[in-house]
Amino acid sequence: MDAEVSDLSMPRVSWRAAYLLRLKRKRLLWRAFRARRQLTPVKLPKTYFRSDEVIAFVVLRNERTRLPYFLEHYRRLGVSQFCVVDNDSTDGSDSYLHEQEDVALWHASHGYRASRFGLDWITWLQRSYGHDRWCLTVDADELLTFDGSAEHGLPQLTAWLDQRGLRGFGAMMLDLYPKGSLADCTYTAGQNPCEVLNWFDPSPYRAVRQAPFGNLWLQGGARERVFFADRPERSPTLNKIPLVKWDKSYVYVNSTHSILPRALNELYDGPAGPKPRGVLLHTKFLPEIVAKSETEKSRQQHFHTPPDFDRYYEEIMAAPDMWHAGSCQLRDHQQLIDLGLMSTIQWGDDLPQTNSNNL
């Protein structure tokens, strides 16, 4: 993997900056406390979780076609409970989720952007159900994979992390896309999206550690090449810390890109770093993305200044061919390890095996 890497050491902060970060964390937790009233419980989770169980937290809207495989993928990895906030879906996502025995469901009709892009809701649920538990926070278009996940699931991974005193597991978000126009491929609900979106950019990527949070900022790849070539500073952030042994004092700041307390941001040091890391296979570019981009442009709920991304949505609506001569066809875990996009994990013999999926 070609990567432009700046100094990734954790930036030092003054006592004043550290104090302001503590205040920010308290403010964000207070926001989540107030936002609890925006959540209408539809189906509550079970009341007891074993210490080795992994809970998934998701906010979604209109993801009915993705949900069957999304749930299957994480069930195979060993997620025991899904805590889902449905933000006014109109495509039957809520009804489908209500039928799933391992899904706890809340409804939220408030604005996604006004809720800190769903983080206020998720923070309250993590505080209520995730304290001292391993919590996985992902979007419906993200499929976590890691070395050995075909044999070892999330309970085995979290046990491995516990043994090493690590409270989280970072991952690079890897954009997948088809060969040909985005509008020409076909996808059936329940199908593995990687069968349709089976190409990616192996490089280039660049990373820098940011102050004051100490979070990594990883950019590059397919979306930058296709949609942000003339404004790379606005290209999507690709680093995430999706798996954390939660504490009720924790809070995500910017999606799962950064977290407080700031020391937790050291858990991910980039594709080339020595820390254990996986890959979030990003399946955003299924054929439905063309119609969804028109909707999202009108909703103006994008994380950054919404009007600045009108051109981005318009370019997706044109259904471009994202493939180029440097594209790589997705094969398996070893390929991602060989490219330096994720790390190997030295599994111990004392961890049980589980039957999981290959990617």
N, C-alpha and C positions, 0 to 999 in steps of 0.2 A: 504494500500500500504506500503510495506517495502521500506524504503528509508534511505540511508546513507547521512546525510546532514551535511556539514561543515558550518562554519560561513557564512551566506548569507547577512550580512550587507554590505552596499556599501563601498568598500575600499577607503580610502582617498588618494588623489594624491597631489604631490607637485606642486608648481606654474609652475615649469619647465615642468613637465609631462602634466599639463593642457594646457600649451602653445603648446607643441608638438602635443597634440590631436587636437587642433584647426588647426594647420598646416596640419595635416593629413586629416582632413575634407575638407580643402580647396583644397588639392591636389586631393582628390577623386572627388570633384565636378568639378575640372578642367579636369580630365580624362573623365568624363561624357560629358562635353562640347565638347571635341575633338572627342569623340566616336559618336556624333550625325551624323557625316558624314558616319558612317558605316551603318546607318539605311536608307533603301529605303522605303518611304511611299507607301503602296498599297491601303489602305483605311483609311482615316483620321477620327477621332472621331467627334462627334457633337461639335459645338462651344460653347454651353452654358450648364452649369451644375447647378442644384439647390443645395443649401447648404446642403440639407439632402441626396443627392445622394451619393452612394458608387461606387468607380471606382476600378476595379480589374486590376492588372498588372501581366503579365505572360510572361516568356520566355520558349519556348518549341521547341522540335524537334521530329518529328515522333511519334505523340500522337493521331493519327486519331481514334483509337478504344476507347480511353478514352474520347475524346472531347464531344460527345453527352451528356453523363451523367454529366461530369464536368460542362458544361455550364448550364444544367438543374438544378443542385444542387445550383449553385450560383445565378441563376435567381430566384429560389424559395426563397433564402435567401434575395433577394432584390438588388443584384448588377445591376446597370443600364447601365454600360458601361464596356466592356472588352478592355483593351489596350494590344495587344499581339505582341510579337516579335517572328517571325518564323525563326529559325536558320537552314535554308537549309533543310527543310523536304523533304523526297522523297516518302512519303506514302500517299500523298493527303491531309495532314493536312492543308496546305495553301489554297487549293481550297475550302475545307469545311468551313474554317474560313471566307473566303471572302464572302460566301453566307449568313452569319449570320448578321442580321441587327444591332445588338447591339455590334458587334465586330469591333474595329479599328485594322488595321493590318499593321505591318512593316516587311520587310524582311532584314535579316542580314546574310551575307555569311562569315563574319570574324570568327575567331576561338572563341569558347565559353570560353576556358580557358584564352585566351589573352584579352578577354573583361571583365576580373574579374568575369568569370562565369555568364555573362549576366548582372551583376550589373551596369556596365557602361551604358548599353542601358536603363535599367529600371530607373536608376537615372535621366537620361536626360528626359525621358517621365514623370516621377513623377514631375520633376521640371517644365515641360512645361504644364502639364494638371492637376496635383494633388495638387497644392498649395492651402492651406486652405480648402482642401477637405479630407474626410475620404477615405483612400487608402488601399486596400487589396492586398498584394503581396504574391502569392502562386505559387507552382509548379502544373503541371497538374495531379500529383498523390496525391495531398493533398486536403482533404475535411474538411473544418472547421465546427465544431459543438460546441454548447455551451448550457448551461442550458436554456431551454425555447425556443430553436430555432424552435421547432415544431409550436409554436404560434407567436413568435416574430422574425422578421428577422433582418438583419444587420442595416437598418435604425433605428429600435427601439433600438438595442444595442448601436449604436453610439449616439443616443439621451440620453440614460441612462448614457453613459460615459461622454458626455458633461455636463450633470447635476451635475456630481461629479468632474468635472475639470480634468478628465483623458484623456490624449492624445493618448492612445493606449491600446491594449488588447493582452496579451500574451497567448501562447498555447504550450502544450506539443505535440510533434509529436509521435503518437502511431502507431507502426508497426503492420499491420494486415497481416495474412497469412492463408492459407487453412490447412485443416487436410489431410495429405497425400503429396505425391510428388508434387512439384511445377509444374511439367509437366503434371500431371494427371487431374487437374481441367480445366474447360472450361469457357470461358467468351465471351459474345456477346456484340458488340458495342451498347451502350444505356442502358445496364443493370447496376443496382446499384452494384459497385464492392464489397460492403459489404455483398452481397449475396453469393459471392464466397470466399472472404477473411473475414471470420467471427470468427477468433480466434486471441488472443493477449496475451502478458505477462503482468499480473497485477503488477509484481514486479520481482526482485529488481531494484531500480534506485538510483542514487547518484547525488548530486548536490554540486557545489562549486561556489562561486562568484570570478571572475577573475579580476586581475589588468592588465593594467590600465583602460580598458574600463568599468569595472564594470558590465560586462555581466555575466549572469549565464552560467554555463557549466553543462548541465544535460546529463547523460549517463546511459546506462543499457538496459534492455529489450531484445527483441527477437534477433535483429541482433548481439548484443554483445554475447549473449548466444550461438548462432549457428556459427557465423563467426569470432568472436574476443575473444573467451574465453581465449586464451593464450596470448593475447595482448590487454587487455581491454582499455588501454590508447589510442588506435587507433579507438575505436568503435565510431559510428556516434554520433554527437551532436543532442540532441532531443529538445532543447528549441528554441522557435521562438517568434518573435513579429510581426505577419503578418498584423495586423490592426493598422494603425496609422493615426491620423489627421495630414496630411502632411504639411510641410513647405519647401520652396525651399532651405533652408539652411541645411536640413536633408540629411543624406546619410547612407545607409546600408553598413556595413563593411565586414561582413562575412555571405553571404546569408542573411536571416532575423534573424540570431542568435544574431547579435549585431548591434548596430546603434550609430551614433553620431548626436547630442551631447550626451555625456555619461549618462546624467541624465535620458534619455529615457530608458536605460537598466534596471532601477528600476521598470519598468512597469510589468516585469515578475519575480516573486520570487520563481518559482518552483511549483510542484504539491502540496506540503504541505504548501505553503505560503498563507498569508491572501489576497493577491491581486486577483481581479476577473480574471478568466482564463478559457480558453476553451481547446479543443483538436483538433489537426489536424489528422484526420484519414488518415494514410499513406498507400496508396494502391499500393505500388511499386511492390508487388509480384504477380501480375497477370501472367498467363502462358507465356505471351510474354517476360517476364523478362529473360527467359533462352536464347533465341536468342539475345535479346538486350544486355545481358552481354558480349557475344562474340564480338559484335560490339563495345561496349564501351571499352573493353580491348584493341582492336586494335586502337581506336581513341585516347586513352591516354589523356582524358580531365577531369579526376577526380580532385576534389578540392584539395586534398593533393598530395603528390609526386606520380604521376601515377603508376610507377612500383611497389611501395609498395602495391598496391591494386590488382595486377595481381592474387594473390591467392584468394582474395575475389571474383573476377569475375569467376574464375575457379570453386570455390565451388558453386556458384549460377548456373553455367552452368551444374553442376552435378545434378541439380533439387532435392535438399534434401527435406526431410520432416521436417519442422520447428516445428511441433506440439510436445508437451511433456506433461507429467502428470500435470504440473503446469499451462497449458494453460487455458484461460477463453474464453468462447464463448460470442461474442458480442451480447448484447441485446438492451439496450436503454441508454438514458442520465442518468437516475437515477443510473444505474449500475456504470457508470464512476464517478459519484459524490460519491457514497458509497465507491468506491475504493480509493477516494482521488485524482483522476487524473484530475478532473476539479471542479470548484466551483459552488455553487448555486448563483443565481442572484435574488435579491429582486425587481421584476418588480413593477413599480408604475401603478396605475389605469389610469394615464393620457397618457400612451403610447398605441397607437393603436395596434391591433393584425393583424397578417397576416398569410396566409395559407402557411406553409413551410413543409419541409420534416422532418422526425423523426431523422435521423442521417445524 
